[in-house]
Amino acid sequence: MYQPPHFREDRRDVQHALIAAHPLGLLITAGPGGLQANPVPFLIDGAASERGTLRAHLARANPQLGELAAVSECLIVFQGPQHYISPSLYPTKRESGKVVPTWNYITVHAWGAPRVIDDADWLRQQVDALTRRNEQTQPAPWNVADAPDAFIAAQLKGIVGVEIPIARLEGKWKVSQNRIAADQAGVAAGLRGLGPDADAIADEVAARGKAI
């Protein structure tokens, strides 16, 4: 990933927090069948390996499973909030006119060697953990055990697990750090109230803003 120094985010806890908050990663392989990509919800276990371990499951019929078994490395892209940045938000537009549009975004890229796991007990633990993680904000959280055992057992036969100890992890927070303080303030103020992603980017611009 192209990484200008002022956009780099190397803190492991910040990278893991982004993955936990935006767990639908784009799983990318380049194997015998060519390039393939699928959006897959992941869990991150920060204690399972040096840089953390990603766990997920795919449909047994998904052809990418064969690719995962054949490759020595895959890439998972996690996309955080993002928003278009208009030149009209920069005070310097009125002073010099020398401004252009851009896009602010937050992303984490993870590389690692995938391990395909076809084990019912592992899959049940994975599905339980994934469900708990995503149901915790519901007024009446659903639990896998709420469904009949035979039904769940049949459903588990239709999926296969994947575990990826992370070998390389890169974070990029492109949130106007390359602009002067006045332009950063203009971006933060101009994005407020435009939606959840815009508000999240505004928060990051304000938190990371400084004069260059």
PyMOL commands that set and color helices and strands:
alter all, ss='L'
color gray80, all
select helices_A, chain A and resi 5-7+12-21+64-70+87-89+91-95+120-135+144-146+149-156+181-191+196-208
alter helices_A, ss='H'
color red, helices_A
select strands_A, chain A and resi 8-9+24-31+34-41+43-45+53-59+74-85+102-112+115-117+159-174
alter strands_A, ss='S'
color yellow, strands_A
deselect
rebuild
show_as cartoon
